[in-house]
């Protein structure tokens, strides 16, 4: 299977490195950076959860005109960049199944405004990754991954993509409810991302400490009310978020990495989106709204959320 990976951040690098060790023909689509230069020069170094390392050559394309044809493209840019990346790399997406594995709400809809709806896939992954230095990605946590067509029935392409990811060591199932999966993953992110970013703690602190556990629970319970109001079955989202925090205990959340590096975060796609949808349903979300504003304050933006 010919697979493109759009985005050379931590998750894009992880998926590209894992796929590079299989029969899949993988290409990383990215902008020029120190990380990309290191991959070209020395190959992409992958540090597995057990601490072992291996270098895997990964082709990198930095110009849409140079991209080969793909059967599927995994979209792993930050949610803030979904629209601009889809526009920029449209030629590479033109004939492929386009699968968002990003954090937050609304990415599938953003892609569907740019490519035919029936080719949009959405999924979630609980794997964690950190770019430790240019050219080295650490696989920091293992978890569930699911994919499915967002606006159309499942088919052989979806199953082939799931099989390719599974062969790469990212066990992946096909879901008939990708929208629900995206919401359930968003609840995990709401419970973990802002608290770890603001307190500068690793994910495990939210499962190992009473204060961390309280913050996680309050945020998830509040956001889950919004998901239920939208007709999403969420099960026991607090227990799920705690399990993810435990499984990725040594991981620094993506939002924490962004705040510490003074980069723009995905606060709007997560907390801002939950707050906006809460207002649509007349639901109070004071914890979520406060976390959103604290992250906006930390990254130096006013935000567009509602009070």
N, C-alpha and C positions, 0 to 999 in steps of 0.2 A: 504494500500500500504506500502511496506517495503522500507524505504528511508534511505540511508546513506548520511551523510554530511561530506565531506572530507575537513578538515581545521577548527581549533577552533579559528580563528581570529574573528574580529568584525562581519563580515557578516556571517561566518559559525555559530557563536554562535547565532546570531539573527534568522537565518532560523531554526536551531535546536530547539531553545526555542519556536518559533511560532508553529512549527510542533508538538512539545511535548504536546501541548494543544488540539490535534485533535485525530481522530481515526487512524491516520498513525502510523506505528511502526518506530520510528526514532532512529538512532544510530549515534553518533558523532565519527568520525575517526580522531585521532590526536596524536601528540607526547606528552609525559609527560611534564607538565609545572605547574607553580603555579595556572594558570587558570583552568587547567584540574583537579588538586588536589582539588581546591575549589568546582568545579562542583560535583565531587564525594562525597565530604564531606557534602556539604550544599545544593545541587541541583543548577541549573542554574537560577540566578535571572534575570528577564526581567523587565526593566523599559520602559513602553509604552510612546508614544509621549505625552500623557496627564499627565505624571508624576507618574501614579500609578505603583505599583510594584507587582510582583508575582514570587514565586519560582517554577520552573518546573523541576522535575527529568528527566535527560537525560542520557541514557546509553552511556558510553564512552569506546571505544576500542583503545588501543595503540599498538596492535600487529596485523598485517595483518592476522596471522593465527587464531586469535580469532574473526574475523569479521563474522557476519552472512550473509546469502544470501540476496541480495537486488533486488528489481524490478528496482530501479533507484538510482543513486548516484549523488548528487550535488557536483561539484568540486568548492570549494571556497578557495583554497589556493592562495597565491600570484602568479601572472603570472610567476615570476622568478622560481617558484617551481613546475610548471605544469609537466614537464618531469620527474623530480625525484620522485614526489608524485605518478604519474601514474605508474612508474616502481615499487616503493616500495609497493603500495597497489593493485598491479595487481590482486591478488587473489580475493579481494573484488569487483573489477570492472568486473571480468571475464564474468559474466552472466547478467549484469545489463545494462540498458540504462544509459549512462554516459553524464551528462549535465554540461557544463561549464557555470557558471554565473559570470565569472571573468572579470576584466577590461582588456582592451588592445586587440591587434590584434594577431591572430595566435594560440590561445589556442586550438581551435577545430582541427586545423591541427596537432598540437602536440599530442593531444589525439588520433587522427586517425592513427598516426604512431605506436600506442601501443595497441589499441583495434580495433575490426572490425569497419570499417567506418560507416556501416549502423546503429551502436548502438550509435553513437556520436550525442548528442543534444547540441545546443548552445542557449543561451538566454542572456537577459540583465535585470538588475533591477536598478531602481532609488531610492530604499530604502537606507537609511543611518543608520549606526550603529557605536557605540563606546564602547569598553570594558573599563568601568570606573575604575574597579579594578578587581582582580581575582575573578571570579564567578559572575560578574555583567555586563550585556550588556545593553546598552541604545539604544532603537529604536529612532534614531535621525531624521528621515525624511521618508516620505511616497511618493511613486511614482509608475510609471508603471513597470510591469514585463512581459516579453514575453519569450516563449520557443518554440523550433521547432527542428526537425531533420535536421542536417546540410548537410548530403549527401544523404538523402532518403526521401520519402514522409512521411507525418504525419500519425500517427496511434493512436490506442487506448491507448497505453502506454503514448504517449505525452499528450493526452487529460486527462488521469488519473492523471498525474503529475501536470498539470495545475490546475485541480480540487482540488487536495490535498493541493497545495500551497494557492489557494483561500480560502479553508476552514480554513487555518491557519491564515487568515487575510492578506495574501500577494496576492492581486488580480492579477491573471495571465491569459494572453491570449496566444493562440497558434498562431504562425506566420509561414507563408510559406516562409518568407524571413529572416531567422536568420542571414545570412551573412550581409545583409543590416542593420539589427538591431544592430549587433555588431559594425559595422562602425559608425552608428549614435550615439551609446553610447560612442564610443571612442572620437567623436567630443566633446561631453559634457565634458568628462574627460580632454581633451586637454585644454578646456576653463577654467576649474575650478582647476584641481589638482596642477599643478606647480605654478600658481599665488598665491593660498592660502598657499601652502607650503613655498614658498620663502618669502612672505610678512607676514606670521604667522597670517593670518586673517581667520575668519569663512567664510563659503561659501556665506553668505548673503552680504558680503562686495562687491562682484563682481556685485551685482544687485543694491546695495544701494549707491554706490559712483561712481562719474564720472571716476575716474582713474581706478577703478576696472572694470567698464563696458568697457572701452577702451581696456584694456588688454585682457579681455575675447573675445571681438569682433575680435580683430586682430588675435588672435590665432585660433579661430574657422573658420574664413573666409579663412585663409591660408590653414588649414588642410582640409577644405571642398573641395577646388580645387583638392586636391589629391584624395579624395573619388570619386568625379565626374569623374576624369580621369580613375578610376577603374570601372566605370559604376554603381556607387551606387547613387540612388536617395536620396538626403539628405533633401529636403524641405527647411525650414528656420532654419538652425541649431543654429544660434545665438539666436533666440527667444527661442528655446528649451533649450539651455544651461542656459539662463537667468531664465527661469521658474524653472529649477532644482535648481539653486542657491537660488532662492526665497523659494522654498518648503523645502529645506534643510538648511535654513538660519543659524541655530545654530550649524550645523554640522561642525566638523573639518574633512576635506577631508582625505582619507586614505594616500595620499602622505604627507600631513602635519603631520599626526600622525607618519609616518615612519621617516620623517626628524627630527622631534623633539625627537624621541626616538633613533636616530642614527642607524636606521635599513636601510637595502637595500630597495630601492623604486622600483616601477614598471615603471620607466622612459623609459626603453628600449622597453617594450611592448606597450607603448603609444607613447611618443615623438620620441624615436629612430625608431620605426616601421614606423611612418608617414614620418620621414625624409628619411629613406631608400626607401620607395615607391615613395616619391617625386623625388628622384634621378632617379628612374626607368622611370619616365615620364618627366624628364628634367624640373621639376617645382621648382622655388626658394621658399624656406620656411625659411627665416631668423628668424622670430619670434619663430617658433617651434624649430629650431635648437638652438637658444640662450637659450630658456627655458630649453631644454634638457641639455645643457652644464652647466647651472647654478644649476640644480638639481644634476647633476653628481658631480659638485664641492661641493655642500652642503653635499652630502653623502660620499664624499671622494673617488670617483672612476673616472677613466679616461674615461670610456664608450667606446662603439665601434661605435658611430655614425659618420656620415660624415659631413664635413664642407660645 
